[in-house]
Amino acid sequence: MRVPIIEAIAERQFTCPGCGGELAWHPAQKTLVCPCCGTALPPIPQSAVAPTFVEHGLTESLRAIAGDHADAGKVAVQCGNCRAVSYFDRGTAADRCPFCGSAEVVSYDAFHDTFRPESIVPFLVAAEDARAAAVRWIRGEWLAPSKLARLARTDAVKGTYLPFWTFDAHAVAHWDIASGTRGIIETDFGDLLICGDRDADPQLFEQLEPFPAKALRPYDPRYVAGWTAVRAQRALDEATTLAHARMERELAAAAKRDRPAKEREKLRLSTVEYLRETCKQTLLPVWLLDYRYLGKSYRIAVNGATGQAAGYAPKSLLKLTLLGLAACWLYLFFQDPETALEVPLWIARRLWWAIIRPFGQ
C-alpha cells in the first residue's frame, strides 16, 4: 500500500532583532533567546487570570475522530530558511532542517487532525540540570554499574515535547471477594495522563508525574521554537482504553487498602461505570537520555518542568555476585555462626599469602 505524504511549509521562525539569528525557547530565562548573540526577548505575556481549557466530552470526541488517521504517512516540509524540502517522520510536528539546521515548526492545520494540543507546559529545566538529575537517579540505583554515571554526564540528552491525552471522569466500581463480600468505591479522576507517543513506555512516564498545573499555558509556537515536538500517534480510542485500565488499577488499589490483608489478593472489580468523562490534548516537556550497555538499549527520562527522573538501568554483574555472596554468608551465619566467622579470616589469610608470595623468602 502506498504511504500518503502530507505537504506543508514550515511556520514563520522567530528572528533575533540583534543579529538576525534564530531564537529558541530558553528554560532558565523563560523566554526566547538567541544562541548566537545572547539577545533575549521580553517574556511572553501571561494573563493575571489562570487559563481555562475546553474539556471535550469523551463520547462525542470518539465519534468525531472516526475518520482520523494520525499515523498515516510522512510530512514533506519546505524549510522557511533555505527552501529545501525534507521529510518529517509521521509523529513529528517540530524539528530541525537537516540541510541548514533551521528550526522547523509545522502548523497543526497541515495534519488535519480533529484534536491537537490546546495547552503546553514549557521547558523549565535546562539540559545541564536534566543531566544532573539523571546522574542522581543512577546513583540511587545502587545495583547499576558505576560507569553509568559517566555515560549520563557525556551521552546526548534530548529535550522533546511529547503529546499527552488527559482524561477526567467520575468512576464507580463494584468489587467482590470470593467469600461473598461486596462493595462499591467511587473516585474522581482529574487530568489523568496517557502519552500519545506509541513508542513511549507508559509506566516510565507515569513515574515522572506530576507535571505542575500552574505552569500550563495555552499552546503557543514560541514555546516550541528550537525544540522537537512529537505529534500524537496514539488515537483517542486507544488512549481511552489505556486510561480506563489505569483508573481500574487505582480503584482496585484503593479498595484493597480498606480490606484486611488476607482478603486483598482475592478482591476483584466486577463492573466499572465511567461518568462525566472528558478529554483534551496537551504537550509536556521531557528530557530523554538513551544509552547502550553490553549491547542493550536503556532509557532515562527527566520531567522537563520539575526535574523528576526515572528510567531503566542494567544490573552490575560484580555487584550482583557480591550481593549473592553476602546472602550466602548470612545464611551460613544463622546456621553455623562459628564457621561463618572463620570465612572472613580464611579469605584474609589467602589474600595476604597471594600478596607476599611474589617476594618469596
C-alpha positions as CSV (number, residue, x, y, z in Angstrom):
1,M,0.0,0.0,0.0
2,R,1.3,3.4,-0.9
3,V,2.1,5.6,2.1
4,P,0.5,9.1,1.7
5,I,2.7,12.1,2.1
6,I,1.4,15.4,3.5
7,E,2.9,18.6,2.1
8,A,3.5,21.5,4.4
9,I,5.5,24.7,4.7
10,A,7.4,25.4,8.0
11,E,5.8,28.2,10.1
12,R,7.5,31.6,10.5
13,Q,10.6,31.4,12.6
14,F,11.4,33.9,15.4
15,T,14.3,36.0,14.3
16,C,16.8,37.7,16.6
17,P,16.5,41.5,16.4
18,G,20.2,41.8,17.2
19,C,22.0,39.5,14.8
20,G,19.2,38.0,12.6
21,G,19.8,34.6,14.1
22,E,17.2,32.1,15.1
23,L,15.6,32.4,18.5
24,A,14.8,29.4,20.7
25,W,12.9,28.9,23.9
26,H,15.3,29.1,26.9
27,P,14.2,27.1,30.0
28,A,16.3,29.1,32.5
29,Q,15.4,32.5,31.2
30,K,11.9,31.5,30.4
31,T,11.8,33.4,27.1
32,L,13.1,33.3,23.6
33,V,16.9,33.7,23.5
34,C,19.3,33.9,20.6
35,P,22.0,31.2,21.0
36,C,24.4,33.3,18.7
37,C,24.5,36.7,20.4
38,G,22.5,36.1,23.7
39,T,19.8,38.6,22.9
40,A,16.6,37.8,24.9
41,L,13.1,38.9,24.1
42,P,10.7,40.1,26.8
43,P,8.9,37.2,28.5
44,I,5.7,36.0,26.8
45,P,2.8,38.0,28.3
46,Q,0.7,36.0,30.8
47,S,-2.8,36.7,31.9
48,A,-3.4,37.5,35.5
49,V,-6.3,35.1,35.4
50,A,-5.4,31.4,35.4
51,P,-6.1,30.0,31.8
52,T,-9.0,27.7,31.3
53,F,-9.1,24.9,28.7
54,V,-12.1,23.3,26.9
55,E,-13.0,19.9,28.3
56,H,-14.3,17.8,25.4
57,G,-17.0,15.2,26.1
58,L,-15.4,11.8,25.6
59,T,-18.3,10.1,23.8
60,E,-18.7,12.9,21.3
61,S,-15.0,13.1,20.8
62,L,-14.7,9.4,20.0
63,R,-17.4,9.8,17.3
64,A,-15.6,12.9,15.9
65,I,-12.3,11.1,15.4
66,A,-13.7,8.2,13.4
67,G,-12.1,9.5,10.2
68,D,-8.7,10.5,11.7
69,H,-5.6,8.7,10.6
70,A,-3.0,10.1,13.0
71,D,-0.2,7.8,11.9
72,A,-0.7,7.9,8.1
73,G,2.4,8.8,6.0
74,K,5.1,11.4,6.3
75,V,5.1,15.2,6.0
76,A,7.1,16.9,3.2
77,V,8.3,20.2,4.8
78,Q,9.7,23.1,2.9
79,C,12.2,25.0,5.0
80,G,11.4,28.6,5.5
81,N,15.1,29.5,5.6
82,C,16.9,27.5,2.8
83,R,13.7,26.4,0.9
84,A,14.9,22.8,0.9
85,V,12.3,20.0,1.2
86,S,12.8,17.4,4.0
87,Y,10.6,14.7,5.3
88,F,9.4,14.6,8.9
89,D,8.6,11.2,10.4
90,R,4.9,10.6,10.9
91,G,4.8,11.7,14.5
92,T,7.0,14.8,14.4
93,A,5.5,18.3,14.4
94,A,8.7,20.3,15.0
95,D,12.4,19.5,14.4
96,R,15.4,21.0,12.6
97,C,16.1,21.2,8.9
98,P,18.7,18.6,8.0
99,F,20.2,20.9,5.4
100,C,20.7,24.2,7.2
101,G,19.9,23.4,10.8
102,S,17.0,25.8,11.0
103,A,14.2,25.0,13.5
104,E,11.1,23.9,11.6
105,V,7.6,24.1,13.1
106,V,4.8,22.6,11.1
107,S,1.3,24.0,11.7
108,Y,-1.0,21.5,13.2
109,D,-3.5,22.5,10.5
110,A,-1.3,20.6,8.0
111,F,-2.2,17.3,9.7
112,H,-6.0,17.8,9.5
113,D,-6.3,16.2,12.9
114,T,-9.6,16.6,14.8
115,F,-7.7,17.1,18.0
116,R,-4.5,19.0,18.5
117,P,-2.6,20.3,21.6
118,E,-4.6,23.1,23.2
119,S,-2.1,23.7,26.0
120,I,1.6,23.2,26.8
121,V,3.9,23.1,29.8
122,P,7.1,24.9,28.7
123,F,10.6,23.5,29.4
124,L,11.7,24.9,32.7
125,V,14.7,22.6,33.4
126,A,17.9,23.2,31.4
127,A,19.9,20.4,29.7
128,E,22.7,20.5,32.4
129,D,20.1,20.3,35.2
130,A,18.4,17.4,33.4
131,R,21.7,15.6,33.1
132,A,22.5,16.1,36.8
133,A,19.0,14.7,37.7
134,A,19.8,11.6,35.6
135,V,23.1,11.1,37.4
136,R,21.4,11.4,40.8
137,W,18.9,8.8,39.7
138,I,21.6,6.4,38.6
139,R,23.4,6.8,41.9
140,G,20.2,5.9,43.6
141,E,20.1,2.6,41.7
142,W,22.9,1.0,43.7
143,L,22.9,-2.2,41.7
144,A,23.6,-0.3,38.5
145,P,27.2,-0.3,37.1
146,S,29.3,2.6,38.3
147,K,30.2,3.6,34.8
148,L,26.6,4.6,34.0
149,A,27.0,7.9,35.9
150,R,29.9,8.7,33.5
151,L,27.7,7.8,30.5
152,A,24.9,10.1,31.8
153,R,27.4,13.0,32.0
154,T,28.7,12.5,28.5
155,D,25.9,11.0,26.3
156,A,23.5,13.2,24.4
157,V,20.3,14.3,26.2
158,K,17.4,15.4,24.0
159,G,14.6,17.7,25.0
160,T,11.3,16.7,23.4
161,Y,7.7,17.9,23.8
162,L,5.6,14.8,24.0
163,P,1.8,14.8,23.3
164,F,-0.4,13.6,26.2
165,W,-4.1,12.9,26.3
166,T,-5.7,14.0,29.6
167,F,-8.9,12.4,31.0
168,D,-11.4,13.5,33.6
169,A,-14.0,11.1,34.9
170,H,-16.1,10.1,37.9
171,A,-15.6,6.3,38.2
172,V,-17.9,4.0,40.2
173,A,-16.5,0.5,40.7
174,H,-18.3,-2.6,42.2
175,W,-16.0,-5.1,43.8
176,D,-16.4,-8.5,45.3
177,I,-14.4,-11.2,47.2
178,A,-14.7,-15.0,46.8
179,S,-16.1,-15.2,50.3
180,G,-19.2,-13.3,49.1
181,T,-18.2,-9.8,50.4
182,R,-19.2,-7.0,48.1
183,G,-18.7,-3.3,48.0
184,I,-18.6,0.0,46.0
185,I,-15.8,2.5,45.6
186,E,-16.1,5.9,43.8
187,T,-13.2,8.2,42.7
188,D,-12.9,11.4,40.8
189,F,-10.0,11.4,38.3
190,G,-8.7,14.7,37.1
191,D,-6.2,15.2,34.2
192,L,-5.1,11.6,34.2
193,L,-2.3,11.4,31.6
194,I,-1.8,8.9,28.8
195,C,1.2,9.6,26.4
196,G,0.2,10.0,22.8
197,D,3.5,8.6,21.5
198,R,3.2,4.9,20.8
199,D,7.0,4.4,21.2
200,A,6.8,5.7,24.8
201,D,6.7,3.4,27.8
202,P,3.5,4.3,29.8
203,Q,4.9,3.0,33.1
204,L,8.1,5.1,32.7
205,F,6.3,8.3,32.1
206,E,3.9,7.7,35.0
207,Q,6.9,7.9,37.3
208,L,7.6,11.4,36.0
209,E,4.3,12.8,37.3
210,P,3.0,15.2,38.3
211,F,3.6,18.0,35.8
212,P,2.9,21.4,37.5
213,A,-0.6,22.5,36.7
214,K,0.4,26.1,37.4
215,A,2.9,26.0,34.5
216,L,0.2,25.0,32.0
217,R,-0.1,27.6,29.2
218,P,-2.3,28.0,26.1
219,Y,-0.4,26.5,23.1
220,D,2.0,29.0,21.5
221,P,4.6,28.0,18.9
222,R,7.1,30.3,20.7
223,Y,7.4,27.7,23.4
224,V,8.3,25.1,20.8
225,A,10.9,27.2,18.9
226,G,14.2,25.3,18.7
227,W,12.8,22.1,20.2
228,T,11.5,18.8,18.9
229,A,7.7,18.3,19.3
230,V,6.1,15.0,18.7
231,R,2.6,14.6,17.2
232,A,0.1,12.3,18.8
233,Q,0.2,8.9,17.1
234,R,-1.9,7.1,19.7
235,A,-5.5,7.7,18.7
236,L,-8.1,8.8,21.3
237,D,-9.9,5.4,21.4
238,E,-6.6,3.6,22.2
239,A,-5.7,6.2,24.8
240,T,-9.2,5.8,26.4
241,T,-8.6,2.1,26.8
242,L,-5.3,2.7,28.5
243,A,-6.8,5.4,30.7
244,H,-9.6,3.1,31.8
245,A,-7.1,0.4,32.6
246,R,-5.1,2.8,34.7
247,M,-8.2,4.0,36.5
248,E,-9.2,0.4,37.3
249,R,-5.8,-0.3,38.8
250,E,-6.1,2.7,41.0
251,L,-9.7,1.8,42.0
252,A,-8.7,-1.7,42.9
253,A,-5.7,-0.5,44.9
254,A,-7.9,1.9,46.8
255,A,-10.5,-0.8,47.6
256,K,-7.8,-3.2,48.8
257,R,-6.4,-0.6,51.3
258,D,-9.7,-0.7,53.3
259,R,-9.7,-4.6,53.5
260,P,-7.8,-7.0,55.8
261,A,-4.5,-8.2,54.4
262,K,-5.8,-11.8,53.9
263,E,-8.7,-10.5,51.6
264,R,-6.7,-8.1,49.4
265,E,-5.4,-10.7,46.9
266,K,-8.9,-12.1,46.4
267,L,-10.6,-8.7,45.7
268,R,-11.7,-8.2,42.1
269,L,-13.5,-5.4,40.3
270,S,-16.8,-6.8,38.8
271,T,-18.0,-3.7,36.9
272,V,-16.8,-0.1,36.5
273,E,-19.0,2.8,35.3
274,Y,-17.4,6.0,34.0
275,L,-19.5,9.2,34.3
276,R,-18.9,12.7,33.1
277,E,-15.9,11.7,31.0
278,T,-14.0,14.5,29.2
279,C,-10.7,14.7,27.4
280,K,-8.2,17.1,25.9
281,Q,-4.7,17.1,24.4
282,T,-1.5,18.8,25.7
283,L,2.2,19.0,25.2
284,L,4.5,18.2,28.1
285,P,8.3,18.6,28.3
286,V,10.6,15.6,28.7
287,W,14.3,15.1,28.6
288,L,15.4,11.7,27.1
289,L,18.7,10.1,27.6
290,D,19.1,6.9,25.6
291,Y,22.2,4.8,26.0
292,R,23.5,1.3,25.3
293,Y,25.2,-1.1,27.8
294,L,26.5,-4.5,26.8
295,G,24.6,-4.4,23.5
296,K,21.2,-3.5,25.1
297,S,19.3,-0.2,24.9
298,Y,18.2,1.7,28.1
299,R,16.4,5.0,28.6
300,I,16.3,7.6,31.4
301,A,13.6,10.3,31.3
302,V,13.5,13.6,33.2
303,N,10.5,15.8,33.7
304,G,11.3,19.0,31.8
305,A,9.3,21.1,34.3
306,T,10.2,19.6,37.7
307,G,13.5,17.6,37.2
308,Q,11.9,14.3,38.4
309,A,13.9,11.4,36.9
310,A,13.0,7.8,36.2
311,G,14.3,5.1,33.9
312,Y,15.8,1.7,33.4
313,A,19.3,0.6,34.3
314,P,21.2,-2.7,33.9
315,K,22.4,-4.6,36.9
316,S,26.2,-4.8,37.6
317,L,27.4,-8.5,37.5
318,L,30.0,-7.7,40.1
319,K,27.5,-6.1,42.5
320,L,25.1,-9.0,42.0
321,T,27.9,-11.5,42.7
322,L,28.9,-9.7,45.9
323,L,25.3,-9.5,47.0
324,G,24.8,-13.2,46.4
325,L,28.0,-14.0,48.4
326,A,26.8,-11.7,51.2
327,A,23.4,-13.5,51.3
328,C,25.1,-16.9,51.4
329,W,27.3,-15.8,54.3
330,L,24.3,-14.5,56.3
331,Y,22.6,-17.9,55.8
332,L,25.7,-19.7,57.0
333,F,25.9,-17.3,60.0
334,F,22.4,-18.2,61.2
335,Q,23.1,-21.9,60.6
336,D,26.7,-22.1,62.0
337,P,28.0,-18.8,63.4
338,E,31.4,-20.2,64.3
339,T,32.1,-21.4,60.8
340,A,30.7,-18.2,59.3
341,L,33.1,-16.1,61.3
342,E,36.0,-18.2,60.1
343,V,35.2,-17.4,56.5
344,P,36.5,-13.8,56.5
345,L,39.6,-14.8,58.3
346,W,40.3,-17.6,55.8
347,I,39.8,-15.1,52.9
348,A,42.1,-12.6,54.6
349,R,44.9,-15.2,55.0
350,R,44.6,-16.2,51.4
351,L,44.8,-12.6,50.2
352,W,47.9,-12.0,52.4
353,W,49.5,-15.1,51.0
354,A,48.8,-14.0,47.4
355,I,50.4,-10.6,48.2
356,I,53.6,-11.8,49.8
357,R,54.1,-14.8,47.5
358,P,55.8,-12.9,44.7
359,F,58.5,-11.7,47.1
360,G,59.3,-15.3,48.3
361,Q,61.6,-16.0,51.3
